[in-house]
Amino acid sequence: MYMVKPITKETLFMNCMELDFATKVELEHWMATFEEKVWTEDTGEHPVTIRAAREVPADAHARFSATGRRYLYRILPRRAPPALDRGRVWHHRADLDVPVMQKAAEHLVGRHDFTSFRASQCQADSPLRTLDELRVEMADEEVHVHAAARSFLHHQVRNIVGTLALVGGGKWTADDVAAALQARDR
């Protein structure tokens, strides 16, 4: 098995994926002709740009061999909808208080039972996760929420960001976030 790191049009982030070659000769031919290029086979309407490739051990897996994951969730807090970033940024029609969101985010950093923030259909054996980083900041006119952990529960980041938006909009407080975490109830 051989892995490449693509950047997709939708996410603009590096992710690992697997490309299997039947023989080492096929891999060597592919690598010899490799230049930054768009790989469109079997990707449907969203092409993938391959920027780097390397051979990995046969038991490596793009998802299960990862030692960490990082998310950047983008929020556009304004009345006018996005034009170019439609579908790539959450359009939030009201202002958000970023410092208050950051204060609430601090309650979630560390090892916790994230039952309150997992999807109802999450199939993970345990809701315990260690959130290494949860940072909220302004970047131009967008609010960026950065999350980093070894692993996440199904929809965990989405649910956390939605909760932080409630705090930023004044509907919840940082203490409400702490209480939701402690409730361990979806």
C-alpha positions in Angstrom: 0.0 0.0 0.0 1.2 3.5 -0.8 -0.2 6.8 0.6 -0.4 10.2 -0.9 -1.4 13.5 0.7 -4.0 15.3 -1.3 -5.5 18.8 -0.9 -9.2 18.8 -1.9 -11.0 21.8 -3.5 -13.6 21.7 -0.7 -11.4 21.6 2.4 -8.2 23.2 1.3 -6.4 21.1 4.0 -4.0 18.2 3.9 -5.4 14.8 4.4 -3.9 11.4 3.9 -5.4 8.9 1.4 -4.4 5.6 0.1 -3.5 4.6 -3.4 -2.8 0.9 -3.9 -0.5 -0.2 -6.6 -0.3 -3.8 -7.7 3.5 -3.8 -8.0 6.4 -1.7 -6.9 7.1 -1.1 -10.7 3.7 0.6 -11.0 4.5 2.8 -7.9 8.0 3.7 -9.3 6.5 4.6 -12.6 3.9 6.8 -10.9 6.5 8.4 -8.7 8.8 9.0 -11.6 6.1 10.9 -13.5 4.8 12.6 -10.4 4.6 16.3 -10.4 2.0 18.4 -8.7 -1.0 17.5 -10.6 -4.7 17.2 -10.3 -5.8 13.6 -9.9 -9.5 13.3 -11.0 -10.0 9.6 -11.3 -12.8 8.2 -9.1 -13.2 11.5 -7.3 -16.5 12.6 -9.0 -17.0 16.3 -9.3 -14.3 17.3 -6.7 -10.8 16.8 -8.0 -8.0 16.1 -5.6 -4.6 17.7 -5.9 -1.7 15.4 -5.0 1.2 17.3 -3.6 3.3 14.6 -2.0 3.5 10.8 -2.1 5.6 8.2 -0.3 5.7 4.5 0.3 4.3 3.3 3.7 4.3 0.0 5.5 1.6 -2.5 4.2 -0.3 -2.2 7.5 -0.6 1.6 7.4 -4.1 3.0 7.1 -4.9 6.6 6.2 -7.5 6.9 8.9 -6.4 4.5 11.7 -2.6 5.2 11.5 -3.1 8.9 12.0 -1.5 10.2 15.2 -3.6 13.4 15.3 -6.2 15.4 13.7 -6.7 19.1 13.3 -9.9 21.0 12.3 -10.4 24.6 11.2 -14.0 25.5 11.4 -14.8 28.8 9.6 -17.7 31.1 10.6 -18.7 34.2 8.6 -20.7 36.4 11.0 -22.4 39.0 8.8 -25.8 39.6 7.2 -24.5 39.2 3.6 -24.1 35.6 2.5 -20.7 34.4 1.1 -20.4 34.2 -2.6 -17.1 32.5 -3.3 -16.9 30.5 -0.1 -20.5 29.3 -0.2 -20.6 25.8 1.2 -17.1 26.2 2.7 -17.9 28.6 5.6 -20.8 28.7 8.1 -22.8 31.8 7.3 -23.9 33.1 10.7 -26.2 36.2 10.3 -25.3 37.8 13.7 -22.2 39.1 15.3 -20.3 36.8 17.6 -18.3 37.7 20.8 -15.0 35.9 20.1 -13.4 36.5 23.6 -16.5 35.0 25.3 -16.4 32.1 22.9 -12.7 31.5 23.8 -13.5 31.6 27.5 -16.2 28.9 27.0 -13.8 26.8 24.8 -11.3 26.6 27.7 -13.8 24.4 29.6 -13.6 21.8 26.9 -9.8 21.4 26.6 -8.4 18.3 28.2 -9.6 14.7 28.8 -13.4 14.6 29.2 -16.5 12.5 28.6 -17.9 14.3 25.5 -21.2 12.5 25.4 -23.0 15.8 25.2 -21.1 16.7 22.1 -21.3 13.5 20.1 -23.8 12.6 17.4 -26.7 10.5 18.5 -25.6 7.8 16.0 -21.9 7.9 17.1 -20.6 4.4 17.2 -17.4 5.0 19.2 -16.9 2.6 22.1 -16.1 5.3 24.5 -17.0 9.0 24.7 -13.7 9.8 26.4 -11.5 12.0 24.3 -8.6 14.4 25.0 -9.0 17.8 23.3 -5.5 19.1 23.0 -6.4 22.5 21.5 -9.6 24.5 21.1 -8.9 28.0 20.1 -11.3 30.7 18.8 -9.9 33.8 17.0 -10.9 36.4 14.4 -9.2 36.1 11.0 -10.2 39.1 8.9 -14.0 39.0 8.9 -14.2 35.4 9.8 -14.3 33.6 13.2 -11.9 30.6 13.1 -12.3 27.7 15.6 -9.2 25.5 15.7 -9.5 22.0 17.3 -6.8 19.4 17.7 -6.9 15.9 19.2 -5.7 12.4 18.5 -9.3 11.5 17.6 -12.7 13.0 17.7 -16.2 11.6 18.1 -18.7 11.7 15.2 -19.8 15.3 14.8 -17.9 16.4 18.0 -16.3 19.4 16.4 -19.5 20.5 14.6 -21.5 20.3 17.9 -18.8 22.1 19.9 -18.7 24.9 17.3 -22.5 25.2 17.3 -22.4 25.5 21.1 -19.6 28.1 21.0 -21.7 30.1 18.6 -24.6 30.0 21.1 -22.2 31.5 23.6 -20.8 34.1 21.1 -24.4 35.1 20.3 -25.3 35.6 24.0 -27.8 32.7 24.2 -25.5 30.6 26.4 -22.7 31.4 28.9 -19.3 29.8 29.4 -20.8 28.2 32.5 -23.6 26.6 30.4 -20.9 25.0 28.3 -19.3 23.5 31.4 -22.7 22.3 32.6 -23.4 20.7 29.3 -20.1 18.9 29.4 -20.8 17.6 32.9 -24.3 16.5 32.0 -22.9 13.8 29.7 -26.3 13.7 27.9 -26.9 14.1 24.2 
